Amino acid sequence: MLRRTRVYRDEHTNAVISHSTSWIPAVFAEELPELVMGKRLSGGTSIDVITRHTGRPVSKRFSTMWARTTTPADAGALEIPEDTRAAVIVLTVRIVDTSGMTIEYGVDLGGPGCRWAKEESAE
């Protein structure tokens, strides 16, 4: 498995808004070297890059989101003091393509005081 991590920061304060870790099948590491980099992709998300490469669109997304209190392990990822005790949001997602292959499993950790919003169209 290829492990891909990214840190998203507030553009004004530079504080970590969220820390994202994804696991992607290793076969894509050789075929799509841009996935190995820990920065934003210019061609969209990792899922966009993979689906364009394979020609198989996403068929299912399994997501779970919950709030919990920070742990000492969160401190490094979120660049906060280790003894911080505050609410964070944890989001997991497993994305499956039309062949049934899991093309990405991800865990996002939203920093204390951050809000996440999601908008979906009813098409």
Phi and psi in degrees as GROMACS dihedral restraints (atoms count N, CA, C in turn):
[ dihedral_restraints ]
;  ai    aj    ak    al  type     phi  dphi    fc
    3     4     5     6     1   -92.6    20    10
    4     5     6     7     1   129.9    20    10
    6     7     8     9     1  -106.0    20    10
    7     8     9    10     1   124.3    20    10
    9    10    11    12     1  -121.3    20    10
   10    11    12    13     1   126.9    20    10
   12    13    14    15     1  -123.9    20    10
   13    14    15    16     1   146.6    20    10
   15    16    17    18     1  -141.8    20    10
   16    17    18    19     1   149.9    20    10
   18    19    20    21     1  -121.5    20    10
   19    20    21    22     1   131.2    20    10
   21    22    23    24     1  -110.7    20    10
   22    23    24    25     1   132.2    20    10
   24    25    26    27     1  -120.3    20    10
   25    26    27    28     1   151.5    20    10
   27    28    29    30     1   -66.7    20    10
   28    29    30    31     1   129.4    20    10
   30    31    32    33     1   -69.0    20    10
   31    32    33    34     1   -18.0    20    10
   33    34    35    36     1   -96.6    20    10
   34    35    36    37     1   -42.6    20    10
   36    37    38    39     1  -102.2    20    10
   37    38    39    40     1   -14.8    20    10
   39    40    41    42     1    68.9    20    10
   40    41    42    43     1     7.2    20    10
   42    43    44    45     1   -69.3    20    10
   43    44    45    46     1   150.5    20    10
   45    46    47    48     1   -70.9    20    10
   46    47    48    49     1   124.7    20    10
   48    49    50    51     1   -88.0    20    10
   49    50    51    52     1   -45.5    20    10
   51    52    53    54     1  -154.2    20    10
   52    53    54    55     1   156.8    20    10
   54    55    56    57     1  -122.2    20    10
   55    56    57    58     1   128.1    20    10
   57    58    59    60     1  -121.7    20    10
   58    59    60    61     1   132.2    20    10
   60    61    62    63     1  -126.6    20    10
   61    62    63    64     1   131.7    20    10
   63    64    65    66     1  -126.5    20    10
   64    65    66    67     1   147.6    20    10
   66    67    68    69     1  -117.8    20    10
   67    68    69    70     1   126.6    20    10
   69    70    71    72     1  -127.3    20    10
   70    71    72    73     1   141.5    20    10
   72    73    74    75     1   -51.4    20    10
   73    74    75    76     1   135.9    20    10
   75    76    77    78     1   -58.5    20    10
   76    77    78    79     1   -26.7    20    10
   78    79    80    81     1   -55.7    20    10
   79    80    81    82     1   -30.3    20    10
   81    82    83    84     1   -78.7    20    10
   82    83    84    85     1   -17.8    20    10
   84    85    86    87     1   -62.5    20    10
   85    86    87    88     1   -44.2    20    10
   87    88    89    90     1   -74.5    20    10
   88    89    90    91     1   -40.7    20    10
   90    91    92    93     1   -75.1    20    10
   91    92    93    94     1   -30.0    20    10
   93    94    95    96     1  -132.2    20    10
   94    95    96    97     1    74.6    20    10
   96    97    98    99     1   -59.5    20    10
   97    98    99   100     1   -21.7    20    10
   99   100   101   102     1   -63.7    20    10
  100   101   102   103     1   -21.0    20    10
  102   103   104   105     1   -71.5    20    10
  103   104   105   106     1   -21.8    20    10
  105   106   107   108     1   -74.6    20    10
  106   107   108   109     1   -23.7    20    10
  108   109   110   111     1   -72.9    20    10
  109   110   111   112     1   146.7    20    10
  111   112   113   114     1   -92.2    20    10
  112   113   114   115     1    26.1    20    10
  114   115   116   117     1  -120.5    20    10
  115   116   117   118     1   171.9    20    10
  117   118   119   120     1   -61.0    20    10
  118   119   120   121     1   143.5    20    10
  120   121   122   123     1   -87.6    20    10
  121   122   123   124     1   140.9    20    10
  123   124   125   126     1   -76.3    20    10
  124   125   126   127     1   -22.9    20    10
  126   127   128   129     1   -96.3    20    10
  127   128   129   130     1    25.1    20    10
  129   130   131   132     1   106.0    20    10
  130   131   132   133     1  -155.5    20    10
  132   133   134   135     1   -83.4    20    10
  133   134   135   136     1   170.9    20    10
  135   136   137   138     1   -60.0    20    10
  136   137   138   139     1   -35.5    20    10
  138   139   140   141     1   -64.4    20    10
  139   140   141   142     1   -42.4    20    10
  141   142   143   144     1   -59.0    20    10
  142   143   144   145     1   -46.0    20    10
  144   145   146   147     1   -62.6    20    10
  145   146   147   148     1   -45.2    20    10
  147   148   149   150     1   -66.2    20    10
  148   149   150   151     1   -45.8    20    10
  150   151   152   153     1   -66.8    20    10
  151   152   153   154     1   -35.7    20    10
  153   154   155   156     1   -63.5    20    10
  154   155   156   157     1   -40.9    20    10
  156   157   158   159     1   -67.6    20    10
  157   158   159   160     1   -44.1    20    10
  159   160   161   162     1   -86.6    20    10
  160   161   162   163     1   -23.3    20    10
  162   163   164   165     1    78.0    20    10
  163   164   165   166     1     3.9    20    10
  165   166   167   168     1  -107.4    20    10
  166   167   168   169     1   116.1    20    10
  168   169   170   171     1   -74.0    20    10
  169   170   171   172     1   166.1    20    10
  171   172   173   174     1   -67.5    20    10
  172   173   174   175     1   135.2    20    10
  174   175   176   177     1  -110.3    20    10
  175   176   177   178     1   -27.5    20    10
  177   178   179   180     1  -147.1    20    10
  178   179   180   181     1   147.0    20    10
  180   181   182   183     1  -129.6    20    10
  181   182   183   184     1   126.8    20    10
  183   184   185   186     1  -111.5    20    10
  184   185   186   187     1   114.1    20    10
  186   187   188   189     1  -123.0    20    10
  187   188   189   190     1   146.7    20    10
  189   190   191   192     1  -137.3    20    10
  190   191   192   193     1   137.0    20    10
  192   193   194   195     1  -136.5    20    10
  193   194   195   196     1   138.2    20    10
  195   196   197   198     1  -153.9    20    10
  196   197   198   199     1   162.8    20    10
  198   199   200   201     1  -105.5    20    10
  199   200   201   202     1   147.3    20    10
  201   202   203   204     1  -154.4    20    10
  202   203   204   205     1   170.4    20    10
  204   205   206   207     1   -82.5    20    10
  205   206   207   208     1   143.9    20    10
  207   208   209   210     1   -56.9    20    10
  208   209   210   211     1   150.2    20    10
  210   211   212   213     1  -115.3    20    10
  211   212   213   214     1   162.9    20    10
  213   214   215   216     1   -57.2    20    10
  214   215   216   217     1   -30.9    20    10
  216   217   218   219     1   -66.8    20    10
  217   218   219   220     1   -27.2    20    10
  219   220   221   222     1   -70.9    20    10
  220   221   222   223     1   -27.0    20    10
  222   223   224   225     1   -56.8    20    10
  223   224   225   226     1   -46.6    20    10
  225   226   227   228     1   -63.1    20    10
  226   227   228   229     1   -46.7    20    10
  228   229   230   231     1   -64.2    20    10
  229   230   231   232     1   -38.0    20    10
  231   232   233   234     1   -95.3    20    10
  232   233   234   235     1    -2.0    20    10
  234   235   236   237     1    54.8    20    10
  235   236   237   238     1    49.6    20    10
  237   238   239   240     1  -123.4    20    10
  238   239   240   241     1   162.3    20    10
  240   241   242   243     1   -58.5    20    10
  241   242   243   244     1   141.5    20    10
  243   244   245   246     1   -60.1    20    10
  244   245   246   247     1   -28.8    20    10
  246   247   248   249     1   -89.0    20    10
  247   248   249   250     1     8.3    20    10
  249   250   251   252     1   -62.4    20    10
  250   251   252   253     1   132.9    20    10
  252   253   254   255     1  -125.8    20    10
  253   254   255   256     1    98.2    20    10
  255   256   257   258     1  -147.2    20    10
  256   257   258   259     1   163.8    20    10
  258   259   260   261     1   -76.0    20    10
  259   260   261   262     1   137.2    20    10
  261   262   263   264     1  -128.8    20    10
  262   263   264   265     1   161.6    20    10
  264   265   266   267     1  -109.4    20    10
  265   266   267   268     1   133.4    20    10
  267   268   269   270     1  -115.3    20    10
  268   269   270   271     1   130.0    20    10
  270   271   272   273     1  -125.8    20    10
  271   272   273   274     1   127.1    20    10
  273   274   275   276     1  -114.9    20    10
  274   275   276   277     1   147.7    20    10
  276   277   278   279     1  -145.9    20    10
  277   278   279   280     1   137.5    20    10
  279   280   281   282     1  -121.6    20    10
  280   281   282   283     1   125.8    20    10
  282   283   284   285     1  -114.6    20    10
  283   284   285   286     1   128.9    20    10
  285   286   287   288     1  -120.0    20    10
  286   287   288   289     1   135.9    20    10
  288   289   290   291     1   -89.2    20    10
  289   290   291   292     1  -179.0    20    10
  291   292   293   294     1   -69.0    20    10
  292   293   294   295     1   -13.7    20    10
  294   295   296   297     1   -88.0    20    10
  295   296   297   298     1    -5.0    20    10
  297   298   299   300     1    93.0    20    10
  298   299   300   301     1     2.7    20    10
  300   301   302   303     1   -82.3    20    10
  301   302   303   304     1   132.6    20    10
  303   304   305   306     1   -74.9    20    10
  304   305   306   307     1   115.6    20    10
  306   307   308   309     1   -98.1    20    10
  307   308   309   310     1   -13.3    20    10
  309   310   311   312     1  -163.3    20    10
  310   311   312   313     1   140.1    20    10
  312   313   314   315     1  -125.0    20    10
  313   314   315   316     1   128.0    20    10
  315   316   317   318     1  -132.7    20    10
  316   317   318   319     1   152.2    20    10
  318   319   320   321     1  -131.0    20    10
  319   320   321   322     1   121.1    20    10
  321   322   323   324     1  -111.1    20    10
  322   323   324   325     1   137.2    20    10
  324   325   326   327     1  -119.6    20    10
  325   326   327   328     1   114.1    20    10
  327   328   329   330     1   -89.3    20    10
  328   329   330   331     1   129.3    20    10
  330   331   332   333     1   -64.1    20    10
  331   332   333   334     1   161.0    20    10
  333   334   335   336     1   -55.8    20    10
  334   335   336   337     1   134.7    20    10
  336   337   338   339     1    80.7    20    10
  337   338   339   340     1    -2.5    20    10
  339   340   341   342     1   -88.2    20    10
  340   341   342   343     1   149.2    20    10
  342   343   344   345     1  -117.7    20    10
  343   344   345   346     1   142.0    20    10
  345   346   347   348     1  -116.1    20    10
  346   347   348   349     1   139.7    20    10
  348   349   350   351     1  -129.1    20    10
  349   350   351   352     1   147.9    20    10
  351   352   353   354     1  -133.4    20    10
  352   353   354   355     1   134.2    20    10
  354   355   356   357     1  -121.1    20    10
  355   356   357   358     1   133.2    20    10
  357   358   359   360     1  -128.5    20    10
  358   359   360   361     1   142.6    20    10
  360   361   362   363     1   -90.3    20    10
  361   362   363   364     1   143.5    20    10
  363   364   365   366     1   -95.6    20    10
  364   365   366   367     1    79.2    20    10
